[in-house]
Amino acid sequence: MANPTNPDSKTASRDGLVVAALGGLIAATVLLGALLPGHPAQGPASAAEPSGDVACLEWSDGCRVCQRLPEGPACSLPGIACTPEALRCLRRAGG
């Protein structure tokens, strides 16, 4: 329990409350980001899927860069304020 005559005790109690509130805010933000539509793992398939051109090994929509790997496509995460553009091939096989 905080000692009302000790100012350090009040500061420590307040700091603990701020840390707990920030932790809760961060947890809520991460949870909402994972559950709301448009999350990168659930986003539009066009950015995560390679085009029909199997010679294209790396492509981008201006926000994410994807590569064709033996395990399947792998994409980077988009920037926070990115506006996707049309998909374009960045690197082709043999070139």
Phi, psi and omega per residue, in radians:
M1 nan 2.492 -3.105
A2 -1.265 2.430 3.093
N3 -1.554 1.988 -3.053
P4 -1.137 -0.334 3.140
T5 -1.550 -0.168 -3.112
N6 -1.863 1.891 -3.107
P7 -1.096 -0.525 3.112
D8 -1.133 -0.594 3.117
S9 -1.148 -0.720 3.109
K10 -1.134 -0.740 -3.140
T11 -1.116 -0.756 3.137
A12 -1.113 -0.703 3.130
S13 -1.135 -0.764 3.140
R14 -1.152 -0.734 3.121
D15 -1.070 -0.715 3.110
G16 -1.103 -0.682 3.117
L17 -1.154 -0.718 3.121
V18 -1.120 -0.760 3.130
V19 -1.089 -0.756 3.120
A20 -1.120 -0.717 3.125
A21 -1.142 -0.752 3.108
L22 -1.122 -0.697 3.089
G23 -1.072 -0.728 3.100
G24 -1.142 -0.703 3.114
L25 -1.120 -0.743 3.115
I26 -1.123 -0.781 3.128
A27 -1.074 -0.733 3.136
A28 -1.144 -0.692 3.133
T29 -1.127 -0.768 3.123
V30 -1.121 -0.739 3.130
L31 -1.102 -0.807 3.113
L32 -1.097 -0.715 3.117
G33 -1.077 -0.579 -3.136
A34 -1.396 -0.476 -3.046
L35 -1.686 -0.478 -3.086
L36 -1.321 2.596 3.104
P37 -1.060 2.660 3.118
G38 1.627 -0.009 3.056
H39 -1.083 2.480 -3.084
P40 -0.880 -0.628 3.138
A41 -1.266 -0.342 -3.123
Q42 -2.087 0.184 -3.043
G43 -1.258 -2.971 -3.108
P44 -1.070 2.386 -3.082
A45 -1.179 -0.418 -3.059
S46 -1.067 -0.597 -3.133
A47 -1.394 -0.447 -3.112
A48 -1.599 -0.315 -3.094
E49 -1.779 2.421 3.059
P50 -1.233 2.708 3.076
S51 -1.200 3.078 -3.141
G52 -1.162 -0.174 -3.124
D53 -1.434 1.754 -3.092
V54 -1.225 -0.234 3.087
A55 -1.361 -0.258 3.128
C56 -1.406 2.010 -3.088
L57 -1.685 -0.341 -3.126
E58 -2.581 2.321 -3.107
W59 -2.499 2.875 -3.089
S60 -2.624 2.698 2.999
D61 -1.937 0.246 -3.115
G62 1.556 -0.253 3.121
C63 -1.984 -0.727 3.140
R64 -2.125 2.600 3.021
V65 -1.982 2.248 -3.129
C66 -2.064 2.590 3.091
Q67 -2.234 2.565 3.052
R68 -1.531 2.023 3.121
L69 -2.000 2.849 3.096
P70 -1.006 -0.543 -3.132
E71 -1.408 -0.193 -3.079
G72 2.202 3.136 -3.103
P73 -1.182 2.513 3.070
A74 -2.262 2.250 -3.075
C75 -2.157 2.612 3.032
S76 -1.343 2.947 3.070
L77 -1.484 2.550 3.140
P78 -1.302 2.757 3.035
G79 -1.207 2.856 -3.036
I80 -1.171 -0.570 -3.084
A81 -2.135 0.694 -3.074
C82 -1.573 2.452 3.059
T83 -1.942 1.976 -3.096
P84 -1.088 2.555 3.070
E85 -2.013 -3.003 3.096
A86 -1.162 2.522 3.094
L87 -1.121 2.464 3.055
R88 -2.474 2.543 3.133
C89 -1.392 2.310 -3.127
L90 -1.807 -0.513 -3.104
R91 -2.566 2.289 -3.127
R92 -1.917 2.707 3.085
A93 -1.099 2.406 3.097
G94 1.311 0.201 -3.093
G95 -2.427 nan nan
